[in-house]
Amino acid sequence: MPGRPSPAAARRLALTRAGASRIAWADGQMPVLTAVRERFARELPLAGRRIAACLHITAETANLVRALAAGGAEVSLCAANPLSTQDDVAAALAAEHGAEVFGARGEDRAAYERALRELIERAPQILIDDGAELIVCAHAGAGAAADGLIGATEETATGLVRLRALEAERALRCPVLAINESLTERIFNDRYGTGQSTLDGILRATNLLLAGRAVVVLGYGSAGRGIAQRAKGAGAAVIVCEVDAVAALEARMEGFEVMGALAAAPLGEIFITVTGAPDVLRREHFELMRDGAVLANAGHFDVEINLAELAALASGPPREVLPLVDEYELSGRRLHLVAKGRVVNLAAAAGHPASVMDLSFAAQALAVAGLAGEAQRRVPGVHAVSPAVDREVARLKLASLGIEIDTLSAGQERYLRPYGRIH
Ligand SMILES: NC(=O)c1ccc[n+]([C@@H]2O[C@H](COP(=O)([O-])OP(=O)(O)OC[C@H]3O[C@@H](n4cnc5c(N)ncnc54)[C@H](O)[C@@H]3O)[C@@H](O)[C@H]2O)c1
């Protein structure tokens, strides 16, 4: 008779079960990725391919990994952000879906960098990245790891900025598909996914009422638009701060207050940075903010709120007043920082809802299969995802909703073809 499992083994088993249940729950919200996984299992478009992914280790990512593995790939995974890792999901992925997983919630920078190197040492042929750190790591030193790559995909705007800089220096040695710029991402992921989950993170951490509250959204790009719209929908008085005149005008025409960040600083009760730029909120803004103001960041890196300047202004070290809320005392005023300025929808909530990630990861999986299937290697550089991928994802999603749409008649096609407006 086998003996009782040790306490450590029992904890591990409980963690694995919890993760498996979370993955199954997300799977139920991901009909498009399920359809892709089933197709991959039949067609094996990734047979024998080694794929390394640096993504947030969440239940939705686990289902992407399952789809890639069903397509025949050998997958290794590390965390794009130490605060977003769901340890139970990592345990279940490794135990039940055969993926190699590196990453634990809250790991330090050294562990994170070790994990990147571990993945690169496995000589991957395709990289899936969220922030470009894995792709940059493959290019480190002599960049030999980059030479073995068929290609890569990048999830974020911030990652693409880094990759385009590499490309401009002629240092990018593989083709990279700009997943972030596909229609699927821009419309569904950023607008609806980031919009809802950013507010979710702030609300879970603070339990504040949004109705009637002044919410300042800094950055009115794809993600900022979603946050501003959802906050308005919840009854907040939304102020938008922008540096781009067109985006600022668009925000104004959507009915938002638009002003510079210095003007917004004394008015706001919740500030959300989502620009991709550093030091968007800094000393001069903190000095003007009212007592009790809440600061959160939805941008990819924790550089948008200048924490060094916030700490320098404070009379003492920050005090954790709630889990994930640090209070800084500034000559009689208190400022509340959520999730240490890290990406709030992942650090304080569960990231994008599964039904949004369904579209995003189905597009990723189809794009990766496209890369793997190309007989000729694409030239190094940042490339757009084929619009056919967006259409296929939308078609599968509509089918899962039981929605049928019209098609052009032959006459309409003939009429529209010269204008290139055939879908
Ligand atoms: N948390 C998430 O889930 C999530 C999702 C999507 C994007 N992101 C991240 O959010 C950031 C923005 O992404 P995006 O796709 O919206 O980018 P985007 O390029 O579409 O928009 C960024 C906007 O910020 C504005 N901006 C730049 N500097 C500014 C400043 N100092 N003050 C005010 N506005 C400024 C730009 O003019 C632009 O309109 C990136 O870091 C991206 O990686 C996070």
The ligand as an SDF file (V2000), in Angstrom:
LIG
                    3D

 44 48  0  0  0  0  0  0  0  0999 V2000
   -2.4140   46.0840  -19.1510 N   0  0  0  0  0  0  0  0  0  0  0  0
   -2.6860   45.4960  -20.2890 C   0  0  0  0  0  0  0  0  0  0  0  0
   -3.3040   44.4450  -20.3460 O   0  0  0  0  0  0  0  0  0  0  0  0
   -2.2560   46.1610  -21.5520 C   0  0  0  0  0  0  0  0  0  0  0  0
   -2.9200   45.9120  -22.7600 C   0  0  0  0  0  0  0  0  0  0  0  0
   -2.5170   46.6070  -23.9090 C   0  0  0  0  0  0  0  0  0  0  0  0
   -1.4260   47.4690  -23.8280 C   0  0  0  0  0  0  0  0  0  0  0  0
   -0.7780   47.6240  -22.6290 N   0  0  0  0  0  0  0  0  0  0  0  0
    0.3580   48.5340  -22.4710 C   0  0  0  0  0  0  0  0  0  0  0  0
   -0.1850   49.8480  -22.3190 O   0  0  0  0  0  0  0  0  0  0  0  0
    0.6920   50.7850  -22.9250 C   0  0  0  0  0  0  0  0  0  0  0  0
   -0.0680   51.5340  -24.0170 C   0  0  0  0  0  0  0  0  0  0  0  0
   -0.4840   50.5980  -25.0020 O   0  0  0  0  0  0  0  0  0  0  0  0
   -1.4130   51.0270  -26.2270 P   0  0  0  0  0  0  0  0  0  0  0  0
   -1.5760   49.7900  -27.0540 O   0  0  0  0  0  0  0  0  0  0  0  0
   -2.6210   51.7310  -25.7400 O   0  0  0  0  0  0  0  0  0  0  0  0
   -0.4200   52.0240  -26.9500 O   0  0  0  0  0  0  0  0  0  0  0  0
   -0.7860   53.1830  -27.9840 P   0  0  0  0  0  0  0  0  0  0  0  0
    0.4910   53.5310  -28.6450 O   0  0  0  0  0  0  0  0  0  0  0  0
   -1.9810   52.8110  -28.7910 O   0  0  0  0  0  0  0  0  0  0  0  0
   -1.2420   54.3990  -27.0240 O   0  0  0  0  0  0  0  0  0  0  0  0
   -0.4120   55.0680  -26.1300 C   0  0  0  0  0  0  0  0  0  0  0  0
   -0.9450   56.5010  -26.0440 C   0  0  0  0  0  0  0  0  0  0  0  0
   -0.2670   57.1650  -24.9670 O   0  0  0  0  0  0  0  0  0  0  0  0
    0.0180   58.4850  -25.3920 C   0  0  0  0  0  0  0  0  0  0  0  0
    1.1290   59.0100  -24.5970 N   0  0  0  0  0  0  0  0  0  0  0  0
    2.4560   58.7480  -24.7110 C   0  0  0  0  0  0  0  0  0  0  0  0
    3.1450   59.4000  -23.7620 N   0  0  0  0  0  0  0  0  0  0  0  0
    2.2310   60.1010  -23.0450 C   0  0  0  0  0  0  0  0  0  0  0  0
    2.3380   60.9690  -21.9240 C   0  0  0  0  0  0  0  0  0  0  0  0
    3.5120   61.2660  -21.3700 N   0  0  0  0  0  0  0  0  0  0  0  0
    1.1920   61.5080  -21.4370 N   0  0  0  0  0  0  0  0  0  0  0  0
   -0.0130   61.2290  -21.9860 C   0  0  0  0  0  0  0  0  0  0  0  0
   -0.1690   60.4070  -23.0610 N   0  0  0  0  0  0  0  0  0  0  0  0
    0.9500   59.8440  -23.5690 C   0  0  0  0  0  0  0  0  0  0  0  0
    0.3400   58.3650  -26.8760 C   0  0  0  0  0  0  0  0  0  0  0  0
    0.1870   59.5860  -27.5480 O   0  0  0  0  0  0  0  0  0  0  0  0
   -0.6770   57.3100  -27.3160 C   0  0  0  0  0  0  0  0  0  0  0  0
   -1.8770   57.8990  -27.7770 O   0  0  0  0  0  0  0  0  0  0  0  0
    1.8880   49.9620  -23.4260 C   0  0  0  0  0  0  0  0  0  0  0  0
    2.8600   49.8950  -22.4140 O   0  0  0  0  0  0  0  0  0  0  0  0
    1.2890   48.5930  -23.6530 C   0  0  0  0  0  0  0  0  0  0  0  0
    2.2660   47.5850  -23.6440 O   0  0  0  0  0  0  0  0  0  0  0  0
   -1.1760   47.0090  -21.5060 C   0  0  0  0  0  0  0  0  0  0  0  0
  1  2  1  0
  2  3  2  0
  2  4  1  0
  4  5  1  0
  4 44  2  0
  5  6  2  0
  6  7  1  0
  7  8  2  0
  8  9  1  0
  8 44  1  0
  9 10  1  0
  9 42  1  0
 10 11  1  0
 11 12  1  0
 11 40  1  0
 12 13  1  0
 13 14  1  0
 14 15  2  0
 14 16  1  0
 14 17  1  0
 17 18  1  0
 18 19  2  0
 18 20  1  0
 18 21  1  0
 21 22  1  0
 22 23  1  0
 23 24  1  0
 23 38  1  0
 24 25  1  0
 25 26  1  0
 25 36  1  0
 26 27  1  0
 26 35  1  0
 27 28  2  0
 28 29  1  0
 29 30  1  0
 29 35  2  0
 30 31  1  0
 30 32  2  0
 32 33  1  0
 33 34  2  0
 34 35  1  0
 36 37  1  0
 36 38  1  0
 38 39  1  0
 40 41  1  0
 40 42  1  0
 42 43  1  0
M  CHG  2   8   1  16  -1
M  END
$$$$
